[in-house]
Amino acid sequence: QVQLVESGGGLVQPGGSLKLSCAASGFTSAYYYIGWFRQAPGKEREGVSCISSVDGSTYYADSVKGRFTISMDSATNTVYLQMNSLKPEDTAVYYCAADVDSPPQYGTTWLRVLMGSNRDASRYIDIWGQGTLVTVSS
């Protein structure tokens, strides 16, 4: 059974840091793309960051560039999102998600497709985690 289990959310003060984890299991292909989406109350879902198992390429939304870092431990199929310099506007439920059916592609083009719109995310993302709440507040 393919599964994504997130952990690491919580309450943090502005300027603080949190590290989210996404443990993947049941993948039958060596090629997949795992990303993080977030949804704040009253707002549309937003693609935050994504990483490719094909070549390690990464994608970041402009809103988090320079503050968030995505990484992958291939030995354990775990993806991490290190979030630094957190702002109140980062408050949201963060979802781990994976595309496990698309063919292997090098570079960031496919990552931009997956993260770029809710329509494409809904079309190509195969698995969603349960979500973890991140609250940035003093």
C-alpha positions in Angstrom: 0.0 0.0 0.0 1.4 3.4 -1.0 1.4 5.8 1.9 2.8 9.2 2.9 3.1 10.0 6.6 3.9 13.6 7.6 5.3 14.8 10.9 7.0 17.9 12.4 4.3 20.6 12.4 3.6 22.8 15.4 3.6 26.3 16.8 6.7 28.5 16.2 7.4 32.2 16.7 8.1 34.5 13.7 11.7 34.1 12.6 11.8 30.6 14.0 12.4 27.2 12.2 10.6 23.9 11.8 11.5 20.8 9.9 8.7 18.7 8.3 9.2 15.0 7.5 7.4 12.9 4.9 7.9 9.1 5.1 7.0 7.3 1.9 6.3 3.6 1.7 5.0 1.2 -0.8 6.5 2.8 -3.9 7.2 0.3 -6.6 9.1 2.6 -8.9 12.5 4.2 -8.4 11.3 7.3 -10.1 8.9 9.6 -8.4 8.4 13.2 -7.4 7.5 14.3 -3.9 6.4 17.8 -2.9 4.9 19.9 -0.3 1.7 21.9 -0.7 0.0 24.1 1.8 -3.4 25.6 2.4 -4.2 28.4 4.7 -7.7 29.2 5.9 -9.7 30.8 3.1 -7.0 30.5 0.6 -6.3 28.2 -2.4 -3.8 25.4 -2.1 -0.3 26.4 -3.0 2.6 24.3 -4.3 5.6 25.1 -2.0 8.5 22.8 -2.9 9.2 19.6 -4.8 12.1 17.2 -5.3 12.7 14.6 -8.0 14.1 11.1 -7.3 15.4 11.1 -10.9 18.2 13.6 -10.5 17.6 15.4 -7.2 16.2 18.5 -9.0 14.2 20.8 -6.7 11.6 23.5 -7.1 10.6 26.3 -4.7 7.7 28.7 -4.8 8.9 32.3 -4.9 7.3 32.9 -1.5 9.7 30.5 0.2 12.9 30.7 -1.9 15.9 31.3 0.3 14.0 30.3 3.4 12.9 26.7 2.8 15.1 23.7 1.8 13.8 20.4 0.6 15.9 17.2 0.8 15.5 13.5 0.3 17.0 10.5 2.1 16.8 7.8 -0.6 17.7 5.1 1.8 14.6 5.6 3.9 12.4 7.2 1.2 11.9 10.2 3.5 11.6 13.8 2.3 12.3 16.7 4.6 11.3 20.4 4.4 13.5 22.6 6.5 11.7 25.9 7.1 13.7 28.8 8.4 12.8 32.5 9.0 9.2 31.6 9.3 6.6 34.3 8.8 3.0 34.5 10.0 1.9 34.1 6.3 3.5 30.6 6.3 0.7 29.5 8.7 -1.1 26.7 6.9 -1.8 23.0 6.8 1.1 21.4 4.9 0.5 18.3 2.8 3.1 15.9 1.4 2.2 14.6 -2.0 3.7 12.3 -4.6 3.5 11.7 -8.3 4.6 8.1 -8.8 3.3 7.3 -12.3 4.9 10.0 -14.5 7.9 8.9 -16.5 11.3 10.0 -15.4 12.3 13.5 -16.5 15.5 15.4 -15.8 15.6 19.0 -14.6 12.8 21.2 -13.1 10.3 21.4 -15.9 8.1 18.6 -14.6 8.4 19.9 -11.0 7.1 23.3 -12.2 4.1 21.5 -13.8 3.3 19.6 -10.6 3.6 22.7 -8.4 2.3 25.3 -10.7 -1.4 25.0 -10.5 -4.1 23.2 -8.6 -5.5 21.8 -11.8 -2.2 20.1 -12.7 -1.6 19.0 -9.1 -5.0 17.4 -9.0 -4.4 15.7 -12.3 -0.9 14.3 -11.7 -0.5 13.9 -7.9 -1.3 10.2 -7.0 -1.0 10.3 -3.3 -1.6 12.8 -0.5 -0.6 12.8 3.1 -2.9 13.6 5.9 -1.5 17.1 6.5 0.3 18.7 9.4 -0.5 22.1 10.8 2.2 24.8 11.0 1.3 27.9 13.0 3.6 30.9 13.0 2.6 33.3 15.7 3.9 35.3 18.6 
